[in-house]
Amino acid sequence: MAAPDDPLAGLTAPMRRVLDEWRALGAKPVETLPVPQAREQPGLLEAARSLVGKQERPPPPSRVSIAREDVRYDGPGGPQLLRLYRPDTATPGGGITLYFHGGGFVLGSVDRYEASALALARKSGAIVAAASYRQAPEHRFPAAHEDAWAAWRHLLAAAAAYGADPGKLAVCGECAGGNLAANVTLRARDEGVQKPLHQVLIYPIAGTDMNNYSYNAYGRVAPFGKARLQWLFKQLAAGPQSLGDKRLVLGNNELHALPRTTVITAEIDPVMFEGKLYGHKLEAENIPTRYQNFDGVMHDFFGMDALLPEARKAQDTAAEQLEAAFRLAGREG
């Protein structure tokens, strides 16, 4: 498949407005900055929030109220934040989804990606537990993966105390968080620990090969282009050998005996192809998998439901799959 002459030609009008707002905010390319300054740069999520704040008619408030509670889980490097989002529609003994934020293992935070966690809680009617984790380069690979595993083990032990059924646990993540969610599922299977009922992988980092269709087609698109990903991987890995680790190249794992999976990708995104490929590999192993790509939108679109119809549809898909997994577990239980 040939790369488009203009990689931005297919942007939807609302997505283009977000991109224009990001440019207007004056963000510098993170790959040109020291890490502390890079973390302070506005991204597309900040641009979306800026646009919402400028709307003459703000979006109507949700009918679902969400209560937040900050707790901690013990990671290998010390306590980490776990923020619980409890919708008022949640029933005692319902499900709980462990969510990992994006940011390429270097940027991002629970706060920055809160819109996604809120949407999942609101639309699935179940608790969402958003976990922080150690980031590179202060804590290189596999620190984040070890924290993600610790968060999963914590949730298995603490779900009942949080008001959920310990037998109704799922995982979800965006970008680097999608990779972490997939690794939690794989490790649980390999170590004989309770697996997630369902995994939702949203434009996951599923590989490190930058010579594929979506990198070639959209690698020049800022802010999430090939240069940024090269910079992110440089911060993450101590050397090239780490980049070939199967925790980063998900398709190099054995993919049998995994739970139902939802993979969501964005068309105008360098990591689109690897997410799509991972979804197809799961299908080839007879893992029930729903793959859905959203045209005309960019990486990080999932949390922009106040502006993008595609974000609302993607959130609906994720929430419906999680809700169905929890409901099925309740019937089987």
NORQUI-V411178 format. One record per helix or strand. SS is the DSSP state (A for helix, B for strand). FROM is the first residue (numbers start at 1). TO is the last residue. Records with the same first field share a line. If there is no record, write none. Layout:
SS->FROM-TO / FROM-TO
This chain:
A->13-24 / 30-32 / 35-38 / 44-54 / 114-124 / 143-158 / 176-191 / 213-218 / 226-236 / 240-243 / 250-252 / 272-284 / 301-303 / 309-332
B->66-75 / 78-87 / 94-100 / 127-131 / 164-174 / 198-202 / 260-268 / 289-298
